[in-house]
Amino acid sequence: MNLYITGGGTGGHVTPGLAIARYVIEHEPGSIIRFAGTKKGIESRLVPREGYPLDQIDIIGLSRKMTPQGLAHNAKAAYLTVTAVHRAKKLLRAANPDCVLGCGGYVSFPVVKAAQQLGIPTVLLEVNALPGKVTQQLAAKADRVLICFEQTRALLGNRENIRMTGAPVRPEILEADRKKARARYRLGDRDKLVISFWGSMGALYMNRHMAGMLALEAREGTTFRHIHATGAAAAKWMPEAIEKQGITLSEHPNLELTEYIYDMADRMAAADLVICRAGAATIGELCALGRPSIMVPSPYVAENHQEKNARALETAGACTVLLEPGCTPEQLLAATRELISDDERLASMRRAAAALAAPDADGAIYAQLREVIAQHS
């Protein structure tokens, strides 16, 4: 297979493409796979690290600010979009792919648009419950639109080209074993583990509140272990922020602060409750592992799509949603204590999360790619 993958801006638009690339190479050794993205997005680091070539597209997203600066930014964005389509056509003619897979983010628009204009088969992967602008604008002419939430189908007009596949999940997540993981961390049957994280870079507002929550836990005592990953930015100031509240974490062995959880698959498998954002990749992993969660959606993403993702899980009974505005350390701790002490509810949430999982999403997406290519051959 000669596959051209595009997506970027956030990990949720890059890691699914990398997962599919690995799956294709595993099942069709010798396949040719290229990526397209920006030179500044996270794709510029993740894609080369995996050994795939990355063609660079110069494009920026739209600003939602109706100020002179915002309008000027959007004028530049419109210009770059036009030039990016021309650039994408040159790249696609050189690559001559069997199919183009768009995984979201504004950089995927010119590439998928160019492919459609050139008559190259296109497949869109929409990992969020609320379809992004790129998916909305390109779905009509795509050969397939692959979705991860059933609610997305109606939002895209119930088109005939829509298929439910779920989102790709890292192999280490699918292979994680809860019993082995809990034994690894010496967790007994009655021990409860909470892990929390806001992403690789963290989130300033929520990390401040997490510092307050950890201080409260230390003062008041807890019946559970709590590991929080600060992210790179907060690792520099968060320990001191907790100390300023009169807490020495080393005196509380059930509380752990770390910059990054390197063994995330096993930690999540061992956890009884996860506190996190509501990105599509995180949700896919929580469902694959059947983990209950408290989600605090980021309000800084396009069209508030993380809240839509979280609400979909909340409706199914798999998580509790707290909104960032007004979220306090006291509120976080109260919600955590309420859930961690209710074994029946945790069990119900585990079942609900697991019911939403798509354990063979990679295979389903691969099958759709093969079908689309066959129809055009």
N, C-alpha and C positions, 0 to 999 in steps of 0.2 A: 504494500500500500504506500502510495505517495501522499502524505497528509500534511496539510498546512494549518497550523493552529495559531489563533490570535486571541489575546485577552490580556488585561493588565490593570494596573492601578492599585489593586489590593490582592492579598493572597487568595481571597475567594474567587478571583477571576483568573488566577494563574495555576494554583495547585490542581484544580480539576483537569486542566489541559495536560499537565505533567503526568497525572495519574493515567489518563487515556493514552498518552504517548508510551508510557511504560507497558501498558497492557497490549498495545498494538505490536511493539517490538517483541514482547514475550510470545505472542501468538503468530506473528508473521516476521520472523527474523529476516533482516535485510531490508525492512521497510525504510523508506526515506521520510524523515519528519523534520520540518522546520517550524519555527515560531516567528511571529511578528509582534513587536511591542515598542514601547518608548525606551529611551536611554536613561530616563530618570525613575521610572516606576520599579516596583519590586521585582517585576519580571526580568529586569536587566541584571539582577543578582541570582535569582532562582533558576532561570532557564540555563544559562551557561554552566552553573554548578552541576546540573544534571547531564551536561554534555551535548546539549542540542544547540544548533546555530540559531541566532536571534537576529532577524532583520529589523532594523530600527525605522520607526515611523515618527515623524515630527508632528505632534498634534497635542492640543490641550482641551480640557473639558470646559463646559459653559459655566459662567458665574450666575448665581441666582440674585445677585445684588443689582438693583436698578439704579446704580449711581453712575456718574461719568466714568469712573474707573471700571466699573462692572460692564458698562456698555462697550467701552474700548476693548476690554478683555474679550467680550463675545464677538466683536468684529474681527479680532485677530483669530479667534477660534474658528469662525466661519471660513476665513481665508485659508487657514491651515487644513481644514477638513477637505476643501476642494483640492489643494495641492497634494494632500495625503492620499486621496483616491487615485490620482495620477501616478504617484509613487508606488502605491500598492499594485496597480496594474502592471508596472514594469517588473516588480518583484514576482508577481504571479506568473507572468509570461516566462520568466527565467526558471521558476520552480516547476511549472507545469504540473500542479498537483491533481490527484484524482478527486480530492474534496477539500473544502475549507471548513474548519470547525471554529466557530466563534464562541468564546467563553465569557464574553461580557467585558464591560469597561469601554470608555470612549474610544480607545485605540482600535477596538475590534470593528467599529463602524466602517471606516474607509476600506478595510481589507475585505470584509464580507460584501460591502456594496460593490467594490471593484470586481469581486468574483462573480457576483450576480450579473453585472454588466457584461462580463466576458463569457458567460454561459458555463462557468465552473460550478459544480454542485456545492451547495452550502447547507450546513447544519448548525443550528443555534442551540447552545446549552444554557438554559436559564436556571440558575441555582437558587434564586430568591423567590419567595412567595409572590411578591409584587414585581412583575416584569419590568426590567429597566428600559430606558428610552431606546437603546440600541435594539433590543428585542422587539419592542413595540413598532419601531420604524421598519425593521427588516423582515419580520415574521411572515408577511404575506407572500414574499417571493422566495422564502427559504424552502428547501426541499423537506426539511424536518425541523421542528422546534421541540426540543427535549426538555421536559419540566421535572421538577422535584417536589412540587406541592400541587395537589389536585385543584386548589383554589385558583391556581394560575391559568388553568384551561379556560375558565369563563372570562377572566380578565383579558385574554387574548382572542376573545370572540369565538371560542369553541371551533377553531379551524381544523380542517381535516388532516393537516400536516403535523398536528401536535401528538406527541407520544410521551407517556409517563415512564421515566427510566430511573429517577432518583439521581443523587449526586455521587460522584466517585469518592471513595474513602481510601485513605492510605492503607496499604497492606498490613502495616504493623498494628493498626487499630483493629482490623478484622481478625488478626491472629492473636490478639491479647486474650489471656485467660484470667478470669476474675479470681478463681481459687488460688492459682499460682501467684498472681500479683499480690494478693493479700498475705499469702505466706511469705513472700519475698520481703514485705514491709512489716512482718511480724504483727499482723492485725488478727486478733481473735474474733470469734463469732459475734461477741457483743461490742467490739470496738467500732467506733464510727469515725470515718475520715471525710473531711470536707477539703476540697481543693478549689482555689479561686485564681483567676487570671483575667486580664483585660486585653491581652494581645502582646505581641513581641516587644512593642515599644511602650506598652502600658497606656494608661489614660490618666492625666493629671488629676482631674476632678474626682474620679472614682478611686484612685489610689490614695488621695487624701482621706476619703471616707473609709477606705479599707484600713488605713493606719489607725483611725479612730475606732474601728470595729475590733481590731486586734488588741488595742489598749483596753477596751471594755472587757473583752474576753479574759485578758490577763487579770484585771481587777476583780471581776465577778466570778471567774472560774467557768469552765466548760466541761461537758461530758463527752466532748469529741476532740479529735486531733484536727488541726487546721494548717494547711500548707498554702501560702500565697506566693505566686510568681509576680514580681514587681514589674518586669519588663526592664529594658536597658536604661531608660531615662530615670525612673523612680528609684532604681537601685542605689543611686548616689545620695538621695536625700531621705528616703523613707525610714531607714533604721534610726536616723537621728530624730525624725519627726515623732517616732514612737517613744524614744527615750525622753523627749521633751515633755511627754505626758506622764512621766514618772515610771515608765515600764522598762525593765531590762529583760529582753526576750530570752536571753540565755538562762534565766531563772524559771522559764515556762517551757519545758520540753515538749509540750503538746502543741506549741505554736512554732511555726517555721516560716522564715522569710527567705526567699531565694530569687535571684534575678531571672532565672529561666528553669523550667522543668524539662530536663533533657529526656527523661524516661516518661514522657507524657502518656503514651499508650497504656503502659502498666499503671501509672498513677490514676488515670481516669477509670480504668477497669476496676481498680481497687476501691475507688471512692464511693461513698454512699450519697454524696451530694456535690454538685459542681456549681460554682458561682461564676458567671461569665457574661460576655457580650452575646449577641445573637447573629453572628455572621453565618452564612450558609455552610461553610466548611466545618465550623464548630458544631452546628446543629446536626450535620450528617454524621459526625463522629459520636456525638452523644446518643443519637438514635441507634447507630450500629452497636454501641456498647450497652444500650438500654439504661442510661444513667439519668436519674432525676436532676433537675437543675433549677436554679434561680437565675433568671436572665435580666440583665439591665441593658437594654438595647442602646446602641450609640445613637444619639440624636443628630450627629454630624454627618451622616451619610445621605446620599442622594435619595430624595423622596421618602425619607424615613423608612427605608425598606427593612431595616433590622427589627423595628417594632412589628411590622407585618409578619416577618418570620417567627418572632417570638409568640405573637398572638395565635399563630397557626398551631404551635405546640401547646400553648395554654388551652386552647379550645379542645384539643385532643386529650388533655389531662396530663401532659408530660412535663410541664414546668410551671413555675410561678413567675410572673412578670412584675418587676419594679421599674418605674421610669426614673431616669437620671435626675431630671429637675425635681428637687425636693427630697431626693434619696439621702438618707442620713446614716451614720454608723449605727444608731439605735434601731432604725428600720431594718437594716441589713441583718443585724444580729437577731432581732426578734423573728424575722422570717426564717432565718437559719435554724434557730432553736425550735420553732414550731414544727418544721419539717423533720428535722433530725430526730426528734423525739416521738414521731408518729410512724411506727413501722408499717402499719397497714397502708398509709398514704404513700409512703416511699415505694412499697411494693406495687401499688396501683400505678404510680408514675413510671416505674421501671417497665411495666407491661405496656403502658401507653407509648413510651418512647420507642421501645423495641418494635411495636406494631407499625411505626412510621419508617422503619429502616428499609433501605434498599441494598441488601447484602451483595447483590450481583449487578450493581449499577454499571460498573465498568463493562461487563459483558453485554448488558442491554444497549449501552451506547455504541459499543463496537459493532453489534449486530445491525444497528440502525445505519452506521457509516457504511458497512458492507452492502446493505440493501440499497442505499442511495447511489453508491458507486455502480452497482450492478445495473440499476435502472438507466444509467447514463452511458453504459458501455455498449 
